[in-house]
Every structure is written in structure tokens, then in C-alpha cells.
Amino acid sequence: MTSWSLTEAQVQRRARGRCEYCEMHQSLQGATFHVEHIVPRCRGGSSDFDNLAWACPSCNLHKSDRVAAVAPGADQEVLLFHPRVDKWDDHFCWDGHRVVGRTLTGDATIAALVLNHDRRIRIRQAEALFGLFPPRMLDT
């Protein structure tokens, strides 16, 4: 296994095969998940293990090179959710199959990464049929 292949496998294992932003499981996706730089390299981020996250293509593409966004109804930019620093449950919760923000960071991340797109909700419904949703309940 190459060095990057090993890193990729470790990032995926740490994430339990789930996107570290939207929590979708890779097993029902039609696309390959990506190793994502939480702080993008163009913003000074490194390729160190602690700056890497497992991300579905949608979250990775929507996040792009951003580290902050404006939460709906707020007038200031706030940092996006950071999987190595923030706890998911501190910023988000589930309302059925929808992700709900608990903080401005949660709200900004939901909006910026379009976490409640209709397609994502349908995938979460399918995950429930396979015992993969809700993800946080499976970790206890």
C-alpha cells in the first residue's frame, strides 16, 4: 500500500466509513468518498492526519476551500464545523431525517454544505431501512 493509500484507509477507518460532515455512510453511496483537507492547503492547511476528514463528494464539493460561512439570519461569518476540533453533537441534532443546527456553526455548516437537500434526506431514509440511520445512535 502506498503512503497516501495507507493515510486514506486510516482516515476512512477513523470516520467509521461515514462522511464526517453529514454523517452519511459510504456503503449506500454511488460515489467514492474523499479525503478532505479541513483547513484547505490554499489556506495554509497541511496534509497531516489531524487536518484530514472523510467526506462524501457533496460535502467536499460544497465546502470547497471554505473554513467559514454566514449562518442564515446571522450578520457575521462563523467557522464551519471542524471534525477534529468540534463534537458533532454539540453543533447538530436530528429532527427525523433532517439535520438541525444547535449553534451558529451548525447552522452555517448546514447551509453551506446543503446538508438537508432532498436527495440527502432520501438517502437517510434508505439508510434507516438498512440499520445505518441514525448514525449517532449506533455509536452508543
N, C-alpha and C positions, 0 to 999 in steps of 0.2 A: 504494500500500500504506500502511495506517495505521501509526503508530508502533508500536503493540502487535503488529500483524501482522508487521512487519519484525523485531521482537525475537523473536517466536515462531519465525519462519523461521530466524533466526540460532541460536537455542538448538537447534532440530532439526538444523541442519547441523553444529553443533559436536558433537552427540551421534551423528552418522552415522545418524540415524533409529532409534537404539536407546534403550531405557529406560536411564537412567544408573545405575539400581539393580540391576535383574535382568538387564540386557543383552539382553532380547528385542527383536527387530526389529519395527518398526511394520507392515511390509508384510503380515504374516500375521495381524494382529490384527483383530478385528471391531469395534474401538472406536478412537476418536481418542485419541492421547496428549495429555498436558497439559504446560504449562509449570508447574513446581512450584517453590515457594519453599523452598529448602533449609533456611534458618532462617526459619520462618513469620513473616509480618508481625505476628501477635499476640504473638510473642516478640521483637519488635524487628528482625526481618529486613527488608531493603529489596527493591525490585524491580530493583536493579542487576543487570546481566548476570552478574556473578560469584556472585550468590545464586540464580540460576535454573538448573533442571535439566529435562531432557526425561524425563518419567515416564509409564509405562503407567498406565492407570486403577487397576489393582490396587495397584501400589506407592504411587501417590499417595494413594489412599483409606486404605490400611493405615498409611502413615506419618502422615497427617493433620497435626496440629500438633506432632508429637513431634520432638525432636532427640536423645533418649536413650531407652534401654530396658535392661532387665535381660537379660543373656545367660543361656541355660539353664545351670543348675548354678552360676551365679555369685551372689554375695550383694550386688553393688553395681550401680548403674546405670552404663552406659557410653554414650558418644556413639555415635549411629548413623553409618553411612558417609556421608561428605560428599564428593560428586563433584568439588568444586572444590579440596579440600584433600587428600583421600586418593587413593591409587592403588588401583584395583580389585584388581589382582593382589597387593597387599600384604595384603589382608583376605579374599580369596576365591580359590578354585580350583574346577575342575570335577572331579567324580567321575562319569563318564558324563554323564548329563543333569541331575545334581543339583549344586547349589551347595554348597560346603563352606567353612566358616569357617576362616581361618588365625589369627584373633585374636578377642578378646572383642568387638571392634567388629563383626567379620564375623558371629560367632555371634548377637549381639544383633540385627543387621540382618536376618539370615536368618529369625529367629524373629518379629520384629516385623512384617516385610513379607510373611511367609509365602511365602518365595521358592521353597520346594520343594513347593508344593501340587501335587496330581496333575495338574490342568489345565495348570499351567506346564510340568511335565515332558513332557506330551503335545505341547505347543506346541514345545518344544525338539526333540523327536523329529521333528516336521513340518519345523521349520527345517532340520534336518540333511538332509532329503530335497531341499531347495531350495538347499543350499550356504550356508546362513546360520548354521550352528552347527558348531563352537563359535566364538563371536564373536572371541575374543582371537587365535585362530589366523589369522583373516582380516586382522588389522592388521599382521602382521609382513611 
